Amino acid sequence: MDNLNELYQDLILDHGRKPRNFRIVENYNRLARGDNPLCGDKITVTLILDGEVLQDIGFQGSGCAISTASASTMTEALKGKTVSEVKAIFDHFHALATGTSQDLSGLPPKLHAFSGVFTYPMRVKCATLPWHTLNNALAAKEEVASTE
């Protein structure tokens, strides 16, 4: 189990230092902003939604390693998925991050790295902010997503 935790920590550090899809998507048709005032995380998610398919997704902002890694792995895991698949993965990830479920089945493997975040209550908000911001983008909500 220690090797698995170390692997997860390495993945989070790698994505925190070198985030994937850290960009504003060109010709995006959805945009949402998120803010975690307690931690200082700020994020902007842009995406191209083509019918029911998430064609492209990116993010920019500033935040802690957990928030950045969560956004980075989220963008990798969700690109090309349908809205219903995205919502199912969101629900599963949120349950994992908040500790209401530790079922990893059905989650893309990179998201497993967040399975222990629930043991750090202040970090749950960091890990889930990109996901709440994504939900606002999908729903075309203009309000800033917050973890408060």
N, C-alpha and C positions, 0 to 999 in steps of 0.2 A: 504494500500500500504506500510506503514511503517513496518508492520509485515512481509510482503513479502521481503522487502529489508533487514530486520534484519535476516531473514531465509537465504537469499542468502549470506550475509556477514558471517554468522556462517558456512555455507557450505564451502566457500572459505577458511576461517581460519582453519577449520577442515582438509581439503585436503592439505592445505599449511603446517600444522604441522605434519600430519600423511598421507603422500602421499601413494596412492595405486599403486601397480605395479611398485614400485621404485626398479628396478633391471635390470640387463642385462639378457635378455631372453636366456635361455640355448639353444644351437643349433640354434640360430637365422640365418636367411638367408638374412636379410636386416638390414642395419645400416646406420644412418645418424646423423650428428651433426648440432647443431644450436647455434648461438651466437647473443646476443643483446648487442653490445658494449656500448651503452648509459646507460643501466641499470646494465650490468654485468651478465645477465642471460646466462648460458651455459647449453646445454642439449644434451644428446645422446639418440636417440630412436632406440631400437632394436625390431625386430618383426619376426614372422614366417608367411610368405605368402604361403599358400598351394593352388595353382591354383589361384582362384579369391577370396579366403576366408582368412581373417586376423585371423589366428588361435590363435596367442598370441602376446602380445605387452607389452613392458616395457620401462622405461626411467630411466636415472640417470643424475645427474648434480647438479648445484647450481643456485639458483635464488631467486627472491622475492616470496612472498606468492601467488601472482596472477599467475605468470609463473608456479610455482609448482602445484598449484591447477588446472590450466588449463590442464597441462600434466596428472595429476592424473585422473581428470574426463574424459579426452579424452580417456585414456586407458580403463577405465571402460565402456564407452559408445560404443566403437568401436570393442571390442573383439568379434569375431564371425561374423562380418559383411562382406559383399562382398566389393570388391574394388569400385564398382559403388555406393553402399550405403555409404561407407566412403567418397567418393568424394562429394556426395550430402550433407552429414552432414557437411563436411568441408565448402562448399559454404554457407550453411545456417548459420553456426557458424560465419564465417568470416563477413557475412553481419550483423549479430547481433552485433558482437564485434566492428565493425567499424561504426555502427549506420546507415547503409544504409537500414536496415530493422529491425523492432521490432516484426516480426512474429515469435512466438514461436512454432507454430504447426510444427510437423515433427522433432523437436529436442528432444532428450532424456531429461527428466526433470532436471537432474543435470546440464546440460549445460545452463539452463535458468538463473543460477546464474550470468552469464556474460553479461546479458542484459543491464546493466548500465555502463559497462566498457568504452563505447564509449565517455562518458562524461569526461573521464580522458585520453586525447590523448596519453600521455606518457605510460599509462598502456595498451593501445590497443596492442602495440608491445609486451609487456610481455605476454598478453593472447594469442596472435596469433603465437608466436615463436614455441611452441610445434607442432602446426598444420602444419606450413610451413616445419618443420623438418620431420614430418610424411610424407608429400607429397614427399620430397626428397627420403625418404626411400622407399616409394612405387614405385617411378620411378627409383630406383637404381642410383640416382645422388650422386656423390662423393663430390660435392662442399658443403661447409658449408652454411646451411640456415641462412639467416640474415633478420632482420626486417628493415634494412637500405636500 
